[in-house]
Amino acid sequence: MDLLSYCFRGIQSHMSTNNADNASEKRFIQKCIEPDCQSTFGLDEPVYVCRRCGGLLDIERSSRSSIDPDTLKLWWHQRLSSGLPQDESGVWRFRESLPFPDNTEVVTLKEGNTPLYTARHSADYCRLDALQLKHQGLNPTGSFKDTGMTVAVTQAKSLRSTMAVCASTGNTAASLAAYAARAELPCAILVPADQVSHAKLAQALDYGARVVEIEGNFDACMQLVLELSSEEPIYLVNSINPFRIEGQKTVAIELAEQLNWDVPDHLVVPGGNLGNSSAFGKGFRELLDWGLIDLYPRITVVQAEGAAPFARYFVEQGAGNVQFANEEEPETLASAIKIGAPVSWKKAWRSVNESGGQVITVSEQEIADAKAIIGRDGIGCEPASATTVAGIKKLVASEFIRKDSSVVAVLTGHVLKDTEYVIGYHNRSLRTDRGEQIHATFGNTPLRVPSSRQSLKDALQRVRDESGSR
Ligand code: F0G
């Protein structure tokens, strides 16, 4: 296409943006993912799992989109400078991929549009030529949950729900609390008592959510809300809700756009309840179907050693044992992913399997050290996010990732989400649940000096000497 007709097409397509939701273009259904069921449900039915077989649900287009890839790229790019509230969201900017009419009143905090950083120290640490970090922790509430929550809470409003509910290790709670406040929708949040970082709890409280502390772990909270969601007039916004996945899949689109539609060889994500890895798989699958990309990145999921039912399944699947077994007593200091019964494992399995990725584990020490290295790049993240860099280091060592591959790690949460952990690592007091000491391999303990000019001069000289010897 020559430049003139490209621009003209752009103007035409921009003018017709509001026509894109004509009946055939925006017809979606909810469909059971179980191959021998495939029951379908309308979008206005508040179902979270298949009513017939209990399987997970996907949201699917009932007919192919007629919009061509070049037009889509152009619309999405133009919206970056349009100034309209819907366009300022890095989720709703991609609304042709979302199951809502274009005139939907969306509940947004201008989520998405997160940076893709190059990270020299992290790359060297992993022995890679280059590494990029997609920082989802720079969303409005400090985690990737916002890209899904804007969609789930918008759907809650469309359904005229009277209360939204979630179980959470903290970030979903903070995110729901904020979006529910924007939507003036009452919400209740179930968290495992004494197992959520103070920063996340503080957010949920400040945004006005009712926080219910359950005397049990995250899996117990999840089980309870799932059971109650079919009895009580509540709208469940955990990632088992396929509308959450719809929002989170747009991160794949945004990433592909940032890379000029040339996807990386490897995408590495942390794994907890396994919604995020499910969403990336769906996003890239749709981009392939749409003709926007022509390759699927290998999606690898990294879990903490003590909370790794999916990684165990990956190994056992290879050995022919096909039963998925939950981890009854998950343990990790990366509290965001302290999960033993991930609800979305079948969808995440699809992502890993279709893309040719892996599922691996990393130790508490490996997570802590990788986190400190990401910090040295001036980026920082919460412990769960650092599983990615720790995992990539192992995958390079095992030659699954080549030194010259293009690799993107997804950082899921902000460094300030768990400051107790950070301080504990650097002042050498961080211990696992079993009391094992985490070594501050890259520790950075504050210098404490008497309040005198000479002491300060000595301290500054020490800093100079240290930086010279680095
Ligand atoms: N990283 C962070 C920072 C998280 O908060 C979570 C999950 C994950 C990774 C794992 O993502 O569940 O999609 O595999 N946090 C949930 C919560 C469970 O309640 O905030 P996943």
Boltz pocket constraint, residues with backbone or C-beta under 6 A from the ligand:
constraints:
  - pocket:
      binder: B
      contacts: [[A, 143], [A, 145], [A, 167], [A, 168], [A, 169], [A, 170], [A, 171], [A, 172], [A, 173], [A, 239], [A, 270], [A, 271], [A, 272], [A, 273], [A, 274], [A, 275], [A, 276], [A, 277], [A, 336], [A, 337], [A, 382], [A, 384], [A, 385], [A, 412], [A, 413]]
      max_distance: 6.0
